Amino acid sequence: MAAPGAIRLSISISANEWTSRYRKLAACPVSPPDVARADDATRAVYEAELTQLVEVLVAGFRGAHASERAWSFLAVLSGAAAMARAVKDPRIRAEILAAARTAAKAI
């Protein structure tokens, strides 16, 4: 059973592939602003992992504009996660995540 508020997608990628690639990126204890200030080697590693994750999404989205949709999807979810973690009020956090869920489903 999915977690409350989880986003369900109809994209055809293996759960193991998605989990493996996403965990590698999500395990990074840094945020994009931190990476932006990092050295070139760190930025290159982050870029490579991010690009691999998007490639998995592209394969799942398929069709016209799959790459654009994949980048949009990832940007919406990662931005919402960062915003939700940063706010104190649980109601605002829930509103941010609900809005992101709606936006992600539209992609």
N, C-alpha and C positions, 0 to 999 in steps of 0.2 A: 504494500500500500504506500502510495506517495505521501510525503509530508504535507501537512496543511498548507495550502497556497502554492504547492509545487506546480511548475509549468510542465504540461505534457505536450510533446511535439510529435508530429508525424513526419519524422525525417528518418531515412534509412541508413543508419550507421550502427555498427555493432556497439552494444553497451560497453563491452570491454575496451574497445578502442577509444570511445568517448571518455570513459572514466580514466583510463590510463593517461591520455593527453591532457585532460582537464586537471587532473590531480597534480601533474607536473607543474602546470602554470599556477594553479591555485595554491600550491604549497609554497610558492615564493612569498616570503614574509615582507614584501615590499609593495608599495603602491606605485602607479605610473609616475606621479610626481617625483618619487624617490628614484625611480629608474632614470627619469629624464636628467637628474642631477648626477647620475653615476658615470663611471668611466665607460669608454667605448666598448670594452669587452663585456661588461655587464649588460649594456644596452643591446649588444648583438645577441647575447644568450636569450634575453627577454623577447626580443624580436623573433628569433627563431622558434621559440616555444609558442608564442602567440600566433605566428604564421601557421605552424602545424595544427594548432587547434582550429583555426579558421578553415584550413583545408578539409578537416574532418566535417565541419559544418557545411561547407560548400558541397561536399559529396552527398550530404543528406538533404539539402535544400533542392538541388538540381534546378534545371530550367533556366529561364531568363533571369539575369541579374543575381545569380546564386552567390557570387562573391560579395556583392554589395549587401545582400540580405544577411549573409553570415557576419560580416563586419558590424552591421547595424544591430543584429541580435546580441552579439557579444558586448558591444558598447552599451546597449541598454541595460543588460544584466549586470555588467561589472560596475557601471556608473551607479546604478540603483543600490547595489550591494555596498559600495563605498559610502554613499549618502546615508543609507539606513544605519550603518554601523556608527556613523558620526553624530547622529542626533540622540538626544537624551529621552525625549518623549516617545513612549512605545506606540502611541496613537499615530504620531507623525511617521514613525518607522513603518508601521503597517500600511499607511496611506502611500508612502513611497513605493513599497514593495507591490502593493496592489496595482498602482499605476504602471509599474514596470512589467508586471504580468500581462496587463492589458496590451501594452505596447509590443511586448515580445510575441504575443499571439497574433498580432496584426502583421508581423513581419513574415 
